[in-house]
Amino acid sequence: MFSPRWYQQEGIDIAVSFFNNYTTYRNTLQIYPTGSGKSVIIANIAKGAHGKTLVLQPSKEILEQNVAKYRSYGFRAGIYSASAGQKYLDVVTFATIGSIAKKAHLFKDVKNIIIDECHLVNSDDGMYKQFFDRMPQAKILGMTATPYRLSTGAEGAELKFLTRTYPRVFTNVSYYVQTETLFNEGHLAKLEYFSIKAYDRNLLTLNSSGTDFTEASIREMQKKVNMSGLTVKYANWLLSKRKNLLVFCTLISEANKVAKGIPGSVVITGETEGGERSRILKDFKSGKIRCVINVGVLTTGFDYPELEAVLMARSTMSLALYYQIIGRIMRPHKDKNSGWFVDLGGNIELFGKIETMLIKEDRKGQLYIANQGKQLTDVPFKKAA
């Protein structure tokens, strides 16, 4: 049994009331930072909500974490997920969206829907929207640490707060807790930042939507500055100071080149077979492997509190990606004094430190993300700093 912390209990109470009582709105959003204990919050909401409840998550790994926490309270749960190898329903069912997107008829009696990592919901179209359109009887609660999506409008690309997109799924925010609150209360690990300017971000080319950099410009820049060599240099330095390391690269070819310069390191990509991926992560967590180099995989759903260092060997215009990458070292552990974040891509300069990032409200009562006086969402992008 896990007794909820004060902010968890506040969010739980608001969510249960949303599901069990009359409201004028069908959808609502709650915001919880990485490491805030969302699985505890989800478990308590699911057991307190009246009627059948469906919990959606984007991956098998997150599903397994959420189910385990719910069952730790002594409750049974159904699982409907091809990737998890189980397909059966119960009063509370945990599912991956890909497995149920076209099977809304199986859930016609569901009254409550909880979506973990709800920033992945595309309000224009996609599996979530198509499923929700066939579930008019259900209320929907979204939960995320990163309540914004990259979008392109008349004024160019920008990060839009989820309640400010058009169209939008979530019409209001019913609860949020600031990241700085969790740091101040000791629920998140102390972070140490190292910013190494490997190249000028202004020399990278934005893609046609303006939401990130083109692969061609990344390849050209990496070759020009010997990015793989710099990554190897700082990775080996980190491994001389910290017991383990997770490296984030942009390209698979780059990751494979970097691995050759780091003894005992292993590469994980979207092409890594599921069983091999599980084996690698098991060996990483046991200490048998000290360094994992990954491309676009371990940004969410990878829970390893003992992780001591992250090396971000790439640039991005995505605040969500930046936040999720640092989130891998934000979880506290008794044997970890701090998490080290080394940035080779100018991302700290663009977005700032996680500890000082705030949810703020403008004069019209709309929410946005800011960091030390700089507004990060709901303003058109300027060329990378």
C-alpha positions in Angstrom: 0.0 0.0 0.0 1.2 3.5 -0.8 -0.3 6.4 1.1 -0.7 9.4 -1.2 1.4 12.5 -0.6 -0.6 15.8 0.0 -0.6 16.9 -3.7 -1.4 13.4 -4.9 -4.4 13.3 -2.6 -5.6 16.7 -3.8 -5.4 15.6 -7.4 -7.1 12.3 -6.6 -10.0 13.9 -4.8 -10.6 16.4 -7.7 -10.4 13.6 -10.3 -12.8 11.2 -8.4 -15.3 14.1 -8.0 -15.0 14.8 -11.7 -15.9 11.3 -12.6 -18.6 10.7 -9.9 -20.5 14.0 -10.0 -22.2 16.1 -12.6 -19.9 18.5 -14.5 -20.6 20.8 -17.4 -17.5 19.6 -19.2 -16.6 16.1 -20.4 -12.8 16.4 -20.5 -10.2 17.7 -18.0 -6.5 17.8 -17.6 -4.2 17.2 -14.6 -0.4 18.0 -14.7 2.1 16.1 -12.7 5.9 16.4 -13.1 8.0 13.4 -13.9 8.7 11.5 -10.6 5.6 12.8 -8.9 4.1 9.3 -8.6 1.5 9.3 -11.3 1.0 5.5 -11.0 -0.1 6.0 -7.3 -2.5 8.8 -8.4 -4.0 6.7 -11.2 -4.5 3.7 -8.9 -6.4 5.8 -6.3 -8.5 7.5 -8.9 -9.4 4.2 -10.6 -10.4 2.6 -7.3 -12.5 5.6 -6.3 -14.3 6.2 -9.5 -17.8 4.7 -9.9 -18.5 2.5 -12.8 -16.2 0.8 -15.4 -12.9 2.6 -15.9 -10.4 2.4 -18.8 -6.8 3.5 -18.3 -4.9 4.2 -21.5 -1.2 4.4 -21.8 1.1 4.6 -24.9 3.4 1.6 -24.2 3.7 -1.8 -22.5 6.3 -0.5 -20.1 4.1 2.3 -18.7 1.1 -0.1 -18.6 3.0 -2.6 -16.6 4.0 0.1 -14.1 0.5 1.3 -13.7 -1.1 -2.1 -13.4 1.5 -3.2 -10.8 0.7 -0.1 -8.6 -3.1 -0.7 -8.9 -2.8 -4.3 -8.0 -0.6 -3.5 -5.0 -3.7 -2.1 -3.4 -5.3 -5.6 -3.6 -7.5 -4.8 -6.6 -7.8 -6.9 -9.7 -7.5 -5.4 -13.1 -8.0 -6.3 -16.7 -5.3 -5.8 -19.4 -6.0 -5.3 -23.1 -2.7 -5.0 -24.9 -1.2 -7.0 -27.7 2.3 -5.9 -26.7 1.7 -7.1 -23.1 0.3 -10.4 -24.4 -3.0 -10.2 -22.6 -6.5 -9.3 -23.7 -9.2 -9.5 -21.1 -11.6 -6.9 -19.5 -12.6 -6.1 -15.9 -14.2 -3.3 -14.0 -10.9 -1.5 -14.3 -9.0 -2.2 -17.5 -5.5 -1.0 -18.5 -4.9 -0.9 -22.2 -2.5 0.4 -24.9 -4.3 2.6 -27.4 -3.0 0.7 -30.4 -4.8 -2.4 -29.3 -8.2 -0.9 -28.7 -8.4 2.0 -31.2 -10.8 0.1 -33.5 -12.6 -1.8 -30.7 -14.7 0.8 -29.0 -17.6 -1.6 -29.0 -15.9 -3.7 -26.3 -15.9 -0.7 -24.0 -19.5 0.7 -24.5 -20.2 0.4 -20.7 -17.1 2.4 -19.7 -17.9 5.6 -17.8 -14.4 6.8 -17.0 -11.3 7.1 -19.2 -7.9 8.0 -17.8 -5.1 8.8 -20.3 -1.5 8.7 -19.1 1.0 10.7 -21.2 -2.0 12.6 -22.7 0.3 15.1 -24.5 0.5 12.3 -27.2 -3.2 12.8 -28.0 -3.6 14.4 -31.4 -6.7 16.7 -31.3 -7.0 16.8 -35.1 -7.2 13.1 -35.8 -5.6 9.8 -34.9 -6.3 6.7 -32.8 -7.2 8.5 -29.6 -9.7 10.9 -31.3 -11.3 8.2 -33.3 -11.8 6.1 -30.2 -13.2 9.0 -28.1 -15.6 9.9 -30.9 -17.2 6.5 -30.4 -17.3 6.8 -26.6 -19.7 9.7 -26.0 -20.9 8.2 -22.7 -17.4 8.5 -21.0 -15.7 11.3 -19.2 -12.0 11.7 -20.0 -9.2 12.7 -17.7 -5.8 13.4 -19.2 -2.5 13.3 -17.2 0.9 14.5 -18.3 4.1 16.1 -17.2 4.4 18.0 -20.5 1.1 19.7 -21.2 1.9 21.1 -24.7 2.3 20.0 -28.3 4.3 21.4 -31.2 2.1 22.9 -33.8 2.3 25.2 -36.9 -0.1 28.1 -37.4 -0.3 31.3 -39.4 2.5 32.9 -37.4 4.8 29.8 -37.7 5.7 27.0 -35.3 5.1 27.2 -31.6 4.5 25.0 -28.5 0.8 25.2 -27.7 -0.6 24.5 -24.2 -3.0 21.5 -24.5 -6.0 23.6 -23.5 -5.1 26.3 -26.1 -4.9 24.1 -29.2 -7.6 24.3 -31.9 -9.3 21.9 -32.1 -8.6 20.6 -28.6 -9.4 17.6 -26.5 -8.9 19.1 -23.0 -11.0 22.2 -22.2 -9.7 22.9 -18.7 -7.0 22.1 -16.2 -8.5 20.8 -12.9 -5.2 20.4 -11.0 -1.5 20.8 -11.4 1.6 20.8 -9.2 4.7 22.8 -9.9 8.0 21.0 -10.5 9.8 23.3 -8.1 7.5 22.2 -5.3 8.6 18.6 -5.7 12.3 19.6 -5.8 11.8 21.8 -2.7 10.1 19.0 -0.8 12.9 16.5 -1.7 10.7 14.3 -3.9 13.0 14.8 -6.9 16.8 14.4 -7.1 19.1 17.3 -7.1 20.3 18.1 -10.6 23.7 19.3 -11.8 23.9 20.8 -15.3 26.9 21.0 -17.7 26.4 22.9 -20.9 29.1 22.3 -23.6 28.6 24.4 -26.7 29.6 21.9 -29.4 28.3 24.0 -32.3 26.1 27.0 -33.2 22.4 25.9 -33.3 21.7 28.8 -35.7 23.6 26.9 -38.4 21.0 24.1 -38.3 18.1 24.2 -40.7 14.5 24.0 -39.5 12.2 21.6 -41.2 9.3 22.7 -43.4 6.9 22.9 -40.4 9.5 24.8 -38.3 9.1 22.4 -35.4 12.5 20.8 -35.4 15.8 20.5 -37.4 16.2 18.6 -40.7 18.2 15.4 -40.6 20.4 16.6 -43.4 21.5 19.7 -41.5 22.1 17.6 -38.4 24.3 15.2 -40.4 26.3 18.0 -41.9 26.9 19.7 -38.5 27.8 16.5 -36.8 30.4 15.7 -39.4 31.8 19.3 -39.3 32.3 19.3 -35.5 33.0 15.6 -35.1 30.0 15.2 -32.9 30.6 11.4 -32.3 34.1 12.2 -31.1 32.8 14.8 -28.7 30.1 12.5 -27.4 32.7 9.7 -26.8 34.9 12.2 -25.0 32.3 13.4 -22.6 30.7 10.0 -22.2 34.0 8.5 -21.0 34.5 11.4 -18.7 31.1 10.9 -17.2 31.7 7.2 -16.7 34.9 8.0 -14.8 32.8 10.1 -12.4 29.4 8.3 -12.3 28.5 4.6 -12.1 26.1 4.6 -15.1 25.2 6.7 -18.1 22.3 7.1 -20.6 23.2 8.8 -23.9 20.7 10.4 -26.3 21.7 10.6 -30.0 19.8 11.8 -33.0 20.8 9.2 -35.6 21.3 5.4 -35.5 24.5 5.7 -37.5 25.9 8.2 -35.0 24.9 6.0 -32.0 26.7 3.0 -33.5 29.8 5.1 -34.1 29.8 6.4 -30.6 29.4 2.9 -29.1 32.7 1.9 -30.7 34.5 4.5 -28.5 32.8 3.6 -25.2 34.0 0.2 -23.9 31.0 -2.1 -22.9 28.3 0.3 -24.2 25.2 -0.9 -25.9 22.9 0.7 -28.5 19.1 0.7 -28.3 16.9 2.0 -31.1 13.4 1.6 -32.3 14.7 -1.3 -34.4 15.9 -3.2 -31.4 13.9 -6.4 -31.0 11.7 -6.5 -27.9 13.4 -9.4 -26.1 16.8 -8.0 -26.8 15.7 -4.6 -25.5 14.4 -6.1 -22.3 17.6 -8.0 -21.8 19.8 -4.8 -22.3 17.7 -2.8 -19.9 17.8 -5.5 -17.3 21.6 -5.7 -17.5 21.8 -1.9 -17.4 19.8 -1.8 -14.2 21.8 -4.6 -12.6 25.1 -2.8 -13.4 26.3 -5.3 -15.9 26.1 -2.7 -18.6 27.2 0.8 -17.5 26.3 2.8 -20.6 23.3 2.6 -23.0 23.2 4.8 -26.1 19.7 5.3 -27.4 17.9 6.9 -30.4 14.3 7.9 -29.8 13.4 5.2 -27.3 14.0 5.8 -23.6 12.3 9.1 -23.2 9.2 7.9 -21.4 8.3 4.8 -19.5 11.9 4.1 -18.4 11.9 4.2 -14.7 15.4 3.7 -13.2 16.0 5.9 -10.0 19.6 4.7 -9.7 20.5 6.4 -13.0 23.2 9.0 -12.3 24.0 10.7 -15.6 22.4 11.7 -18.9 24.3 13.0 -22.0 22.2 14.8 -24.5 24.2 14.7 -27.7 21.6 16.5 -29.9 19.7 19.7 -30.3 15.9 19.9 -30.3 13.1 22.5 -30.5 10.9 20.2 -28.5 10.5 21.3 -24.9 8.7 18.0 -24.2 11.7 15.9 -25.4 14.1 18.1 -23.4 12.0 17.7 -20.3 11.5 13.9 -20.7 15.3 13.3 -21.3 16.2 15.2 -18.1 13.4 13.4 -16.4 15.3 10.1 -16.6 17.6 11.4 -13.8 15.1 13.3 -11.7 13.9 10.3 -9.7 15.6 10.2 -6.3 17.5 7.2 -4.9 19.2 6.7 -1.5 22.5 5.9 -3.2 22.4 8.9 -5.6 23.4 12.4 -4.3 22.5 14.1 -7.6 21.8 13.5 -11.3 24.2 14.9 -13.8 22.9 16.3 -17.1 25.5 17.1 -19.8 24.1 19.0 -22.9 26.1 19.2 -26.1 23.3 20.8 -28.2 22.5 24.2 -26.6 19.3 23.0 -25.1 19.8 24.4 -21.6 20.5 27.8 -23.1 17.2 27.6 -25.0 14.9 26.1 -22.4 16.5 26.7 -19.0 16.7 24.5 -16.0 13.8 22.2 -15.1 13.8 23.4 -11.5 12.8 26.9 -12.5 10.2 26.0 -15.1 6.7 27.2 -14.0 3.1 26.9 -15.1 1.8 30.5 -15.1 -1.5 32.2 -15.9 -2.0 35.2 -18.2 -4.5 38.0 -17.9 -7.2 36.0 -19.6 -6.8 33.1 -17.2 -5.0 30.9 -19.8 -2.0 28.8 -18.7 1.4 28.8 -20.3 4.9 27.5 -19.4 7.7 30.1 -18.5 11.2 29.9 -17.3 12.9 32.8 -15.5 10.8 35.4 -17.3 10.9 33.7 -20.7 7.6 32.4 -22.1 8.2 29.0 -23.7 4.7 28.0 -24.9 2.1 29.9 -26.9 4.5 32.2 -28.6 5.9 31.7 -32.1 9.4 30.2 -32.3 12.3 32.4 -33.1 15.4 31.0 -34.7 17.3 28.7 -32.3 19.4 30.5 -29.7 
